[in-house]
Amino acid sequence: MRIAFALPRHPLLRALLLAAGAVILAGLLFFGLVAGLALAVVGALVLLVRRLLPRKAARRGRDGVIEGEFRVVDRARIG
């Protein structure tokens, strides 16, 4: 299915329609740039605040958990 839009034959109407399309396209481009800039600013502020605020004390481990190193061993070596 092909969607085609033919420009009007009247030169003034054609110019107005093309100008309106250009204004809409420029508006969308401007809005996208402003939205991207806003996201970058908010992200930079979040990073700045996270670096400046003091960190919370490290959580202590649970008493029932033993940490250690391990290696994966093939089943053939086990038994």
Buried (B, 14 or more C-beta within 10 A) or exposed (E): EEEEEEEEEEEEEEEEBEEEEEEEEEEEEEEEEEEEEEEEEEEEEEEEEEEEEEEEEEEEEEEEEEEEEEEEEEEEEEE
